[in-house]
Amino acid sequence: MQKQGKEYIVFPLDFSSLKETRDFVKMLDGQVGMFKIGLELFIDQGPAVVKMVKEMSGARIFLDLKLHDISATVQRAMARVADLNVDLVTVHCSSVSMLKKAVDGGQGKTGVLGVTLLTDNDAAMVDAAGFKNDFVDDLQKLVMLRARMAKDAGCTGIVCSGNEAATIKKRFGPSFLAVTPGIRPKWAVLKDDDQKRVTTPGQAVKLGSDLIVIGRPIKDADDPVKAAQMVAAEIDSAVSE
């Protein structure tokens, strides 16, 4: 059975108030496949917000914590996350050892997504961070190196831009998830956009993205439900081509 367009959509609950979070979960339940809970909301509300979203919606939950610490600490943190019964958690691809311990901590209940390169990073930022010229000249080389680390560690998949999704699927197989932020529909006009490596929903899915994280084009729309439906329709059209 073909995956529906709305099942690709991950909506980030990037809100500072519980009321706004609740309003959007209620509004978008049934319109998106997954809700993403990020650092701001999780630090403010803790595990209680996971419970709230579970009670209000049948959507899956992606906890975007971008864990990065010594291996033993990450393993213990992941064990606590697994107890929350969320579907996916992000961990930075800084070492295979840390990623393996994260997978162990997930206990087969929670999938680990390796963060390869944040979508607001461009060549200038990679250069400033002291990476080799090979990686500065070709960001995809850095993404592929970190994707290989995640694959070798047993991660469920990685977070990458739509530009790398096709190569990820070809190199690591269809079951290795490519989760893509930085999604911008052509119809969306955003002020002060903080994303640099962007693709449209249709482009990302055609390139191989399994899940697309799309927030502001839906959140800032006059009618968020209609915006989510437009994104789903674009994906359905791209998949059927």
matplotlib code that plots the C-alpha trace (Angstrom):
import matplotlib.pyplot as plt

x = [0.0, 1.4, 2.4, 0.1, 1.5, 0.5, 2.5, 5.7, 5.1, 6.8, 5.5, 7.8, 6.2, 8.5, 6.4, 7.2, 3.7, 1.8, -1.4, -0.1, 1.4, -1.9, -3.8, -1.6, -1.6, -5.4, -5.5, -3.1, -4.0, -4.8, -3.1, 0.5, 2.3, 4.5, 5.0, 8.6, 9.3, 12.4, 14.8, 12.9, 9.6, 11.1, 13.3, 10.2, 7.7, 9.8, 8.4, 4.9, 4.6, 5.3, 2.4, 0.2, 0.8, 0.3, -3.0, -4.2, -3.0, -2.4, 0.6, 4.1, 6.6, 10.1, 12.1, 14.7, 17.2, 20.4, 22.2, 26.0, 28.0, 30.3, 29.1, 28.0, 26.0, 24.2, 23.4, 21.7, 19.9, 18.6, 17.4, 15.2, 14.0, 13.0, 10.8, 8.8, 7.9, 8.8, 9.6, 12.7, 15.5, 18.3, 22.0, 24.9, 27.2, 30.4, 31.7, 30.6, 31.1, 28.6, 26.1, 26.4, 25.7, 22.7, 21.3, 21.9, 20.1, 17.1, 16.6, 14.9, 12.0, 13.2, 15.1, 18.2, 18.6, 22.2, 22.5, 25.0, 25.1, 22.7, 20.8, 21.8, 25.5, 27.1, 30.7, 31.8, 30.6, 32.2, 35.5, 35.3, 34.8, 38.2, 37.2, 39.5, 39.3, 37.8, 34.7, 34.6, 34.7, 32.1, 29.7, 28.2, 31.4, 31.0, 27.4, 28.3, 31.1, 28.7, 26.0, 28.4, 29.1, 25.4, 24.8, 27.8, 26.5, 23.1, 21.1, 17.6, 18.7, 20.0, 18.9, 20.1, 19.1, 17.0, 20.1, 21.8, 18.7, 19.1, 22.8, 21.9, 19.2, 21.4, 24.4, 22.8, 19.5, 15.8, 15.4, 17.9, 15.7, 16.5, 14.8, 14.9, 14.4, 14.8, 11.6, 10.2, 7.2, 7.4, 4.3, 5.8, 7.2, 9.1, 10.9, 14.3, 14.5, 17.3, 17.6, 20.3, 20.2, 16.5, 14.2, 10.5, 8.3, 8.0, 11.7, 12.7, 10.4, 11.3, 15.0, 14.3, 13.4, 11.3, 10.1, 10.1, 10.2, 8.2, 7.2, 6.9, 5.2, 2.4, 2.5, 2.6, -0.1, -3.5, -5.0, -2.5, -4.7, -5.1, -1.3, -0.6, -3.1, -1.3, 2.0, 0.5, -1.1, 2.3, 3.9, 1.1, 1.6, 5.4, 5.1, 2.6, 4.7]
y = [0.0, 3.3, 5.8, 8.8, 12.3, 13.4, 10.4, 12.0, 15.2, 15.9, 19.0, 20.6, 21.8, 24.7, 26.7, 28.4, 27.9, 24.7, 26.3, 26.9, 23.5, 21.9, 24.1, 22.9, 19.3, 19.4, 21.3, 19.1, 15.7, 13.5, 16.0, 15.0, 11.7, 12.8, 15.6, 16.7, 17.9, 20.0, 21.3, 24.4, 22.7, 19.6, 21.7, 23.8, 21.0, 17.8, 14.3, 15.6, 17.1, 13.7, 12.2, 15.1, 14.7, 11.0, 11.5, 14.1, 12.5, 9.2, 10.7, 9.3, 11.3, 12.5, 13.8, 16.1, 16.4, 16.1, 14.3, 14.8, 13.7, 10.9, 7.4, 6.2, 9.3, 9.2, 5.5, 6.3, 9.3, 7.1, 4.5, 7.2, 8.4, 4.8, 4.6, 7.5, 5.3, 7.9, 6.7, 8.6, 10.6, 12.6, 12.1, 14.0, 11.9, 12.7, 9.1, 5.6, 4.6, 7.2, 6.3, 2.5, 3.3, 5.4, 2.5, 0.2, 2.6, 2.7, -1.0, -1.6, 0.6, 4.0, 4.5, 6.7, 9.3, 10.5, 14.3, 14.7, 18.4, 21.0, 22.6, 26.1, 25.1, 26.0, 25.7, 28.9, 27.6, 24.2, 25.9, 28.1, 24.9, 23.7, 20.8, 19.6, 21.3, 18.2, 18.6, 22.4, 22.0, 19.2, 19.2, 15.9, 14.1, 15.1, 14.0, 10.7, 10.1, 10.7, 8.7, 5.7, 6.2, 6.1, 3.0, 1.1, 2.0, 0.5, 3.7, 3.8, 6.6, 10.1, 13.7, 15.2, 17.8, 16.8, 17.3, 14.3, 12.0, 10.2, 9.3, 8.1, 5.8, 4.5, 3.9, 2.6, 1.0, 1.8, 0.8, 3.4, 6.5, 9.9, 12.6, 16.0, 19.4, 22.7, 22.1, 25.1, 24.9, 27.2, 29.0, 29.8, 33.3, 33.5, 36.5, 35.9, 32.3, 30.5, 27.6, 27.5, 24.0, 23.8, 21.7, 21.7, 18.8, 17.2, 17.5, 16.0, 13.0, 12.3, 12.4, 9.7, 11.5, 9.3, 12.1, 15.8, 18.3, 21.4, 24.0, 27.6, 27.3, 25.5, 27.3, 30.8, 30.1, 31.9, 28.4, 25.8, 22.8, 23.9, 24.5, 21.0, 19.6, 21.5, 20.0, 16.5, 17.0, 18.1, 15.0, 12.7, 14.3, 13.8, 10.1, 9.3, 10.7]
z = [0.0, -1.1, 1.7, 1.8, 1.4, 4.9, 6.3, 5.1, 7.1, 10.4, 12.0, 14.6, 17.8, 18.2, 20.6, 23.9, 25.4, 26.2, 25.0, 21.5, 21.4, 22.4, 19.8, 16.9, 17.9, 18.0, 14.7, 12.8, 14.2, 11.2, 8.8, 9.5, 10.2, 13.0, 15.6, 16.4, 20.0, 20.1, 22.8, 23.8, 24.4, 26.1, 28.4, 29.3, 29.8, 30.1, 29.5, 30.3, 26.9, 25.3, 27.3, 26.3, 22.6, 22.8, 24.5, 22.0, 18.7, 16.9, 15.2, 15.8, 17.9, 17.0, 20.0, 18.5, 21.3, 19.3, 22.0, 22.2, 25.2, 26.2, 25.1, 28.5, 29.2, 25.9, 26.4, 29.8, 28.3, 25.5, 28.0, 29.7, 26.3, 25.3, 28.4, 26.9, 23.9, 21.3, 17.8, 16.9, 18.7, 17.2, 18.2, 16.6, 14.4, 16.3, 16.9, 16.0, 19.7, 20.9, 18.2, 19.1, 22.7, 21.7, 19.8, 22.7, 25.0, 22.6, 23.4, 20.1, 21.1, 20.0, 16.7, 16.6, 13.9, 13.3, 12.7, 9.8, 9.1, 10.4, 7.5, 8.4, 7.9, 4.6, 3.3, 5.1, 8.4, 7.9, 7.0, 10.1, 12.2, 11.0, 8.7, 5.9, 2.6, 1.0, 3.2, 2.7, -1.0, -1.1, 1.9, 0.6, 1.5, 5.1, 5.1, 3.6, 6.1, 9.0, 7.3, 7.1, 10.9, 11.6, 9.4, 11.0, 14.5, 13.7, 13.6, 12.0, 9.7, 9.5, 9.2, 6.0, 3.4, 0.4, -1.7, -0.2, 0.1, -3.2, -2.6, 0.9, -0.3, -3.1, -0.9, 2.3, 1.1, 1.2, 4.9, 6.1, 6.8, 5.3, 7.3, 5.8, 7.4, 5.5, 3.5, 1.7, -0.7, -3.6, -2.4, 1.0, 1.5, 4.8, 6.4, 8.0, 6.8, 8.8, 6.5, 3.7, 2.2, 1.2, -1.1, -1.8, -0.4, -3.8, -4.6, -1.3, -1.6, -5.2, -4.2, -1.5, 1.7, 4.0, 6.3, 5.7, 8.6, 7.7, 10.2, 9.4, 6.0, 7.9, 11.2, 9.7, 7.1, 7.5, 7.5, 8.8, 8.0, 4.4, 4.2, 5.5, 3.0, 0.2, 1.2, 1.3, -2.1, -3.6, -2.2, -3.5, -6.9, -6.8, -5.7, -8.4, -11.3]

ax = plt.figure().add_subplot(projection="3d")
ax.plot(x, y, z, "-o")
ax.set_aspect("equal")
plt.show()
